[in-house]
Amino acid sequence: MKTNLPLSSNNPFSDLLLVSRNQLTRLVYNPSRQLYDVSKTTHPLEQHDIAQFVVTDSHIFVSSKPRDFRVKTTTSVVVKLTKNLEKQNCREFQDDTVPAMATDGEIIFGSTEGKFLALNQSLEVLGELNLEISAETDAFDRPILKNAHDILLYKNTAYLLDNIRHPVFILRVDISNHHDLQIISKVEIEGVNHHLIHQWLNPELSQWCIIQRYACMGPSGENILFFPLDVGNEVVNYPDDYDMFSGGLGIHRFDEVKKDPKGLLECQSLSTESWDEESWEGRNISNIKILAISKLHPVWAIIQDGKKSIYLSRVSTEKNRVQFEKMLDLGSLIAYDTPNYKLEKETALIYGATIKGNAKYLYIFLKVFRQSSRGDIGFRDARILVVDIKGSPKLILNQDLRNMKIDISNVVGIETFVS
């Protein structure tokens, strides 16, 4: 199978930043080889792993999380690097992680210490806002502060997901004045052992779309929650007679939930798994899983359809119902002809993906692990895909990365930037 497809040498391709657990790698496109080459690698954090990263016009910023969750840490850092991956300075925070960052190209927004922060590119705090989002207090009667774990910026508003520890909230924050950040609205999301894992916006339809993953002794799966962009202060809850162990919000009986025009617009089940009590084996009812998704319209996603392959899909949300238009079968690009590879009937493939795009191209990092019938998991494949989206999506680069001397099995993100 041909894994590197030819490209026109005059195509303008962005430099790429691959972010692994504790490594940054800069890739530069080589027109003569029609492939990406490693330009430089660095390990920016000495005692931590990378939690999040953002790229501005001139710099790269990475935040930290504990390298070993069993070792208690009380501080974290944000590190500033040049685009040549040279470390310039850092700022320490009194929390074990900085779980979320975003940038408008000039200001760095982040969350740590139970706050939402605005920093300049010298890592000086311009403004901060306590995320005091619950009326509850701790054992010392202090307000409970929580970190955001995903930040999406649109115009003068930051959209925040909080997905750790009950109760779970989503928030909108006014960022028009970096020195005076203000919570516009907050919504409490009920669920069973649930997390908020993805979000994106469709401004044309005034939609804020959020993926909720849940797990319990009954069904487990994922839902998509639709909110208006100007959602007010709400609590999204179950009906009074809802069986808390029958599944997450939106499963089977969501039509009984009263929907306020300013609150939740719709909830749609994407995937569900239930336990077959007679055979004690997992039984899939339906199973569309989003592995990666872009943040703003037009929205592209990497989805897994049940136990089948994975696809690049165009995402539409007309009438508050999500539809995935499968455009490219990405699973067919995986090489099965390596000497040590033997695909058995019991072998399952586990996929991971990240996606970044502009008006012309989508840049996709795809990694694959295989799971044996004994449950052993081993690294299988990793590659960079470039898809031309100016017309009908067309694959123009499929580069196998397994021979590169970089940490490809732990890649968590990809970003584009111009030298």
FENZICOR-V919875 format. One line per field, one symbol per residue. phi: phi as a letter, one per 30 degrees, with the letter a starting at -180 (. if undefined). burial: + if it has 9 or more other C-alpha atoms within 8 Angstrom, else -. A space follows every 10 residues. Layout:
BEGIN
phi->???
burial->???
END
This chain:
BEGIN
phi->.dcbcdbddc ddcddbcccc ebbcbccbdc ddchbdcdca bacdcdcbcd cbabbcdbbc bbccbddbdd cdbcbbbccc bdddicdcab bcbcadacdb babcjbcccb bahibcbcbd dcicddabbd ddcbddbddc icddcbddca bbcbhcbccc ccbbiddcbc bcbdcdcdcb dbddabbdcd lchcbccbba cbddchcccb cccbaadcdb lbbcccbddc ecdbbcbdde cdddcckdej dibdddddcd eccddabbdc bbbbcdddch bdbdcaaccc daadcbddcc bcbcchcddc bdbdcbbdhh bdbccdcbdd dddddccdec cbdcdddccc cbabbbbbdc bccbcbbbcc cdddjdcbdc aaaccccdcd bdebdbbbcd cdcddbdcdc dcabbcace
burial->--++------ ---+++++++ ++++++++++ ---+++-+-+ +--++--+++ ++++++--++ ++++++---- ----++++++ +++-+-+--+ --+-++++++ +++---++++ ++++++++++ ----+++++- ++++--+--- --++++++++ +++---++++ +++----+++ +++++--+-- +-++++++++ ++-+++++++ ++---+++++ ++++++-+++ +++++++++- ++-+-+++-- ------++++ +--+--+--- -+++++++++ ++++++---- ---+-+++++ +++++---++ ++++++--++ ++++++---- ++---++-++ ---------- ------+--- +-+++++--- ++++++++++ ++-------- +++++++++- --+-++++++ +------+-- +++++++--
END
